[in-house]
Amino acid sequence: MHRFRWLAVLAVGSWLGVPALADEKDEVKPQHGGTVSSTKSHKFEVVFERGGLKVYPLTRDGKPVDASGFSGTVTFYHPDSPKPWFDRDLSRGTLAADKRPTSLDLTMALTSVPETGAKAAFKITGLSDPAESVAEFMAPVRFSAPMTLAFTTATKADEKAIAAQRICKVSGEELGSMGGPIKATRGSNSTFLCCRSCIAKVQADPDKFLGGKAEPSKGSANPAR
């Protein structure tokens, strides 16, 4: 049964003309709740949400890659047709602590994409590895569950991040001026608050203060051109 399932995945990849999903023996655990696919020299974790998607380039052993020089496209395939459905360009997205992008993003409503059966083919260019300057792979469209908010007291391990942020994004006050900072986290994104009175505003609009969820762009309710 396992052999039959793997052969089926390979057949789908061949049908779309791009590499299939990662071999199980070479698996890297997703860090953002997405699906990891392998190419010749890289891995890519793709996170689909109803407001868009994120592609995180990784080394073969799963370490983040600086995406500063990268660009890419995504082509969606509807489960009812082998022909390309629609395609979009990707833009540089999530920033690391050193302000370098760690992902390529698509910000648009994907509300018309079926919950199951759809696939997306990616082409990533500008890779610095001479063995693979262009990577192509295919991933199944699996929408992630909404990310939950968590609020904790900052610890000693957060001191460098607090010093780098310095100012509370909610109140504009200096972190530490009202006691120990509060750490707000959603998914892989975090921010520090000066006090507990700022929590309610983050809960009311987490996208504003934490990001991590793409906002639908205007006029994109139907992705098909």
Summary of the structure (lengths in Angstrom):
residues: 225
radius of gyration: 19.4
end to end distance: 39.3
largest distance: 61.3
contacts: 664
relative contact order: 0.16
helix: 19%
strand: 32%
